[in-house]
Amino acid sequence: MRPSVVASSRPRSAGAGHRSKPCIRTNNETQSAFARNFGELEESAKVYRSDNKHRIGSRAVVDVSNLDENNEPRSRDDRRRLESISNMIWHSDASFRPVVGALSMLYAHAVPPSGGETEFADLRSAYDALANAMKKQVAGLSAEHVYGHSRTQLGFPSYSEEERKALPPVQHPLVRRHVGSGRDSLYLGSHASHVVGWPVPEGRLLLLDLLEHATQRQFVYSHQWRVGDLVIWDSRCTLHRGRRYDVSFPRDLRRVTTRDAAPALERKSA
């Protein structure tokens, strides 16, 4: 299925084996300018590490690639490549911020010959499909979201002192009312560390159960990238993750995300 929360620049008639010229040609500046039509831009969390070398040179454009500053694939033991593996866990952009990500826009500059898809899970449909007993259980609950939690799940060091100071833990309700559609949506992902007020093991088990439910195949769309694809989704009601690929090939995707219009969209389910 293709969840309604995902839009792509690719014509619907283009099949998986179809090859054509890119639908959209853009650069960092035009991608950012386009995104500003929809709201204030989120700043990349990568700017908070002084030892990071930034290939792109924009604070708003997130480098979702396996490339170093010379545009060559990073070595397998490169710290920045290992950090980026956390993008392969289901997450919502900027859920670790007080004002979360709203619309995310991901553009493909280079893609590997196979693999490297991005999958999207529709959290509104997932909430609708919850049993009534579970809806009652999660109503009013909040989770604490921590920037480094996605990394620690993979055994990677949490985050630097610079990042820790710039990105302290935040809390968000497990169920949010999406004002644009009027529908309730789960709000989960790899940055959600634990349920506030619950014993940590019990809360994490609940989060895992909800994540398992929300990422069933009937709620998921898998996008097979081609150069020139621009995919836009609403991070307030969508999870996404990258998939495996041969890292000896370049994979250069770049993301711009607008900020949520808090507090208007930060309402718990009634």
N, C-alpha and C positions, 0 to 999 in steps of 0.2 A: 504494500500500500504506500501511497505518498501522503503523509499527514498534511493537513491543511496549514500547519504552522510552517511548512517549508516551501519556499519559492525558489525556482532556479531560472537562470537566464537561458537555459537550453530549451529549444522548442520541444513540446511534448511528443512530436512525431519522430524525433531522433531516436533510433533504436540503439541497443548496446553496442552493436558492431558498426554503427554509422560513423564516418569520419568527414569532417567539414572544417572550414575555417572557423576561428574563434568567434563566438557570438558577440563578445564585447572585448575591446582592447582598452586597457587602462594602465595607469601607473599609481604609485602611492598617493600622489597629490589628487588625482581625479577620483580615486576610490574614497579618499577622506572627504573631498568636497561633496561627493554624492551622498555619503553617510550623514553629513551635517544637515542635510535637508530633513532628517528624521530626528534630530536631537543633538545634544552635547556629546562629544566623543569621550569614551573611556580611555584613560592612560594605561599603556601596557605595564603590567607588574614587573616586567624585566628591567625597567629603568631603575629599580631600587637597589640593584647590585652594581657597585662601582667597578667590580672586576669583569663585568660583562663587556664584550666588544660587540657593538651593534652594527650588524650588516646593513640594515635598512636606513637608519638615521632619522626615524620618525618616532616620536613618543606615543603616537596614537595607532600606528600600524604595527600589529603583532606579527612577528616573524614565525610562522608555523612551517618550518622547514628543517631539513637535515644538513644545511649548508653553513660553512664557515664564512668569515669575512672576505675570503677569496673566491666565494661561490663554488667551493669544492665540498663534496660530502664529508661530514665529520667522521673521525675515527670511531670505532665501536666503544672505546673507553673514554671518549670526550665527555666531560661533565655536563656540558649543555645538551648534548644528545641524550644522555641518560636522564636528565631532568625532563626533557620533552616527552619521554615515554609515558609520563603520567597523563598526557593527552589521549592515550589509548584506553583510559578508564572513563566510564560515563561521567560527564560533568556538565555544569552550567556555567557559562562565562561570567566571571566576576561575582560569583555567589559569595566570595570571601570579603566583599566590600559592603559597607552600610547601605549604599545605593548600588543596586545590582545592575548587571548588564541587561539591556533591553533587546534591541535588534542587532544581531551579528551578521556581518557580511564577509564571506570568505571567497577569495579570488585565486584561481589557479594560474601560476606562471610557468610551472614545470611539473610534470607528473611522471611516475615510474611506469614502465610498460605493463605492469600488472600489480594488483594489490593497492594498498593505500587509500581505500575507500573511506568515506566518512559516513557514519550511521547516525540517524536522528530518531529519538523516541518522543512521542507525543504524550506529555504528562497530563493534559486535560482529558484525553480519552482514557488514559490509565486510571485517573481518579474516578471517572464515571463508572468504570468497570469494577471498582472495589466493592466488596461485600459491605452491606450496611453496617455490620458490626465493626468492620475496620474503619469505615468513615467516622463512626462515633469515637473510636479509640484515638484517631489522629487529630480530631478536631481540637483546636486550642493548644496543640503541642508545637514546640519550636525546636530547631536543631542549631547547634553551634557550628559555624563554618570557619575553617582555618585554612589559610593559604597553603601551608606546608603539608596538610594532612594527606593530600593525594600522593605526594612523594613518599611519605613514610610508609604507606601501604605497600610500596614496591621495594622497601629496604633502603631507600635513598635518604641521605641526611635531610632533616626537615627544611630549614631555610636559614639564611644569614641573619646576623643581628640587625643589619640595615633593613632587611625585609620584615623582620619581626616588629621593629618599631613602626614602620610605615603601614603595616597590614596586620593590626591586632585582630583577635577573634571577634566575630559578629554573630548575632542571632537572627534567624529568619523563621517564620512559621512554616510548618510542614505542608500546610494547605493555604494557598493564596487565591484571592479572587482576582481574576483577570478582567479589568474594567472594560477593555476593548470588546470582549466577547460576552462578558457577564458570567463566564463559566469558572468553576473552581478548578484548581490545578494543584497537583503535587509539586513540591519544590525540594529536590533531592540532589545528589551528586557526590563526587569524590571528595569535595571539600567539606561535606557535612561530617563532622567528627562524632557527635553524640547527641542524644536527645536531652534537652535542658530539663533538669529536675529528676531524671531517671538515673539509676545505676548505669554506669558506662557500658558494661557488657550487654545489659538488657536493651538499652537504647540502640546500640549498634546492631543488635540482632533485628530490631524492628526496622531500622534503616535498610539493612540487607534484604529483608523480606519485601519491603516496598520497592526497592530497586529491582529485585528479581521479577516482581509483578509488572513494573512499568516498562521493562525492556523485553517483554515477550514479543515474538515476531509480528503479531498483529498490530502492534503499536509502532513498529520500526520501519523507517525508509533508509535504504542504503544507496548512497550516491557514488557512482563510478566517475571519477574525475577525468575531464579532458582540458587541455590548455584553453583558457578563455572562459571557462565556466565561472559564473558568479552565483553563489548560493546564499540566500538570505533567510534567516529564521528568527523566531522570537525566543530569546533565551529564558524569558520568564516562565515559559511553559514547555520547554524543550530541553532534553538532554542530548548530548552528542559525544561521539568518540571517533578517533582515527583507528584505522586497522593496519595490520602488519603489511610490510612490503620489503623488498630487497634494498637495504640502505646503501648499497654501492651505487644506486641510481639517484639522481637528484629528485627531490620532492619539495617544491617551493610554492607553498600556499601563504597568503597574507590576509590577515583578518582585521577588520575595524568594527568596533562595537559601540553603540550609543548607550547612554546612561538611562536608567529607569527614571520615570517622573515621580519619584518618591515625594510625599508620602501617599499620593493618590492611588498607586497600585500596590502599596504595601499594606493591604487590608486583609485581615484574616477572614476565613470563610465564616459566613453568618451562621 
